[in-house]
Amino acid sequence: MEFRASHILVKDQATAEKLYERVKKGESFESLARQYSTCPSKSKGGDLGWFSEGQMVAPFENAVRRMSTGSISKPVRTQFGYHIIRKTGARG
């Protein structure tokens, strides 16, 4: 199975919660990713492209697997920080 997702990665839970609320209220996910994310994917609006099972850290991958395409996660904690994830596709 392959998944496609975008994310906004930040260091602290408080910032992640605030950004999650802004996305849920309709602000542009891509714009917020470009402005706040600490991941190099921020230059692409947070787009991580397609990835196979086992390529991402377990908490991130498990969250993406459970999500429906087009949905946005509440902040997910990994060793890198807090991710707000938007699942954009699944195949295979």
Salt bridges, closest charged atoms under 4 A:
GLU2 OE1 - ARG91 NE 2.68
GLU27 OE2 - ARG22 NE 2.85
GLU30 OE2 - ARG86 NH2 2.65
ASP47 OD2 - ARG4 NH2 2.55
GLU53 OE1 - ARG65 NH2 3.06
GLU61 OE2 - ARG65 NH2 2.55
